[in-house]
Amino acid sequence: MGLLGYALSSPGELLLAATAQEASAPVPALATPKAKVGLVFSHISPDTPTWPYKGYDYEARKKELEAKLRKACGNTDFAAGTAMNAEQARELLKQMGEVDGFVSYPVGIWTGVLDVVTHSGKPVVLVDDLYAGSGEFIGVYAGAVRENLPVVGVSSSDFQDVAKAVRLFEAVKGIQNARILDVADNEIKEASPIKDATGIDVQQISFADLDTYYQKADEKEAARWADQWIRGARKVVEPTREEMIKSGKMHLAISALMKERTAEAVTIDCLTGFYGGKLNAYPCLSFHQLNNYGLVGACEADLNSTVTMIMIRHLASRPGFISDPVFDLPKNQIIYAHCVAPNKVYGPKGVSNPYILRSHAEDGKGAVVQSLMPVGQVVTTVEANVREKALVVHTGKTVANIDEPKACRTKLATQANVDKILSNWRWGWHRVTFYGDWRKDVKNLATLMRFKVYEEDV
């Protein structure tokens, strides 16, 4: 077994793969509707001696905070108002009408407003304006946690922490308006649970429909994709140029379908389709390309993993790496292995890591990438279960790219609390890994979406 080490700081290793994003990019960026959020400030009369202090200029502070929020949350429409007691709070919430959620921002204390907002039935980001709302914030937030309310609490001297939490409403809005194309001939049983749990729309596409687009795909454009993937690779091992052109045609077919159906995600029952002669090429390179774009290409018609990738796409703008994990317990490592992987792990505008062009590992056919991902980096691994309306999450630190002929091509070894992860495992084999430490953000997103969270490594 060989180890393909790669670190972002290694000289000469940020290679050519970015050029592959340049050709025809047939799937346009999809606009997300703005989130509508009620911004509820609360305080009592400035004539009253209390925190922050008697005579405090509440109006100036509210104006300052509202301006900062509007600047930081560009895809949010705020309806702002002030309540000085519980009765005013109930009336204000009615006036704000139908919103996606509330930001409750106490700039003073002892109003009773926070309790009204957190029990509104809507998702809430509850913010402590330090040394102003602290006393009321602490008690109300602790109560919301005990009651399992959809309330995220922020108490920080860094305004960026506030902005990040409030932007969760934008992430939720994006998720709710997403669409998945599921290419499969069998009945899709998860469509209704996904819609109920997340708002995501699932549309079924038959293999025959996809093949219609494949047959119409422009051979010259497909060849341009093949040549760009080849030029971007560190090396080509098994695939012929002819096989690469087939992958290019598949990418054009998938992209055309996504554009026509205004979908940001596609998943395909690829093994059934390819082994059954219903797919002329594996979709692996197309999925690689879509994930590099900032869209979602997900393996094996795995809708739970597709939903996971959509959620983190809107939360973190990072592509996911679906894998079949392998445990190496004595080394305290979990190895994420699959034949589809991005090579822009920090998102479309991030650096590109090297890749090798290989065949699909299990049958030696088609074309895939073996992505040599950055090592020494924190990664967050997540999986959704829409029927349970729950997520699992664990984190680790990447240590090596493993070169091993058995199993899938990309194998990313990560140091983690593997004994705990293994003993806490649930919901099948797949997991989805994202670069960066997103644990807290994932938990906060889950809170607003009313998902349970199981931390596998604690």
Secondary structure as UniProt FT lines:
FT   STRAND          2..4
FT   TURN            8..9
FT   TURN            11..12
FT   HELIX           16..21
FT   STRAND          35..42
FT   TURN            46..47
FT   TURN            54..55
FT   HELIX           58..72
FT   TURN            74..75
FT   STRAND          76..83
FT   HELIX           86..96
FT   STRAND          101..106
FT   HELIX           113..118
FT   STRAND          124..127
FT   TURN            130..132
FT   HELIX           134..146
FT   TURN            147..148
FT   STRAND          151..154
FT   HELIX           159..166
FT   HELIX           168..176
FT   STRAND          179..183
FT   HELIX           191..198
FT   STRAND          201..205
FT   HELIX           207..216
FT   HELIX           219..232
FT   STRAND          235..236
FT   HELIX           241..261
FT   STRAND          265..268
FT   HELIX           270..275
FT   TURN            276..277
FT   HELIX           284..293
FT   STRAND          296..298
FT   HELIX           299..301
FT   HELIX           303..316
FT   STRAND          321..323
FT   STRAND          326..328
FT   HELIX           329..331
FT   STRAND          333..338
FT   TURN            345..346
FT   TURN            348..349
FT   STRAND          355..358
FT   TURN            361..363
FT   STRAND          368..371
FT   STRAND          378..385
FT   TURN            386..389
FT   STRAND          390..403
FT   STRAND          410..415
FT   HELIX           418..423
FT   STRAND          431..435
FT   HELIX           439..449
FT   STRAND          452..455
FT   TURN            456..457
//
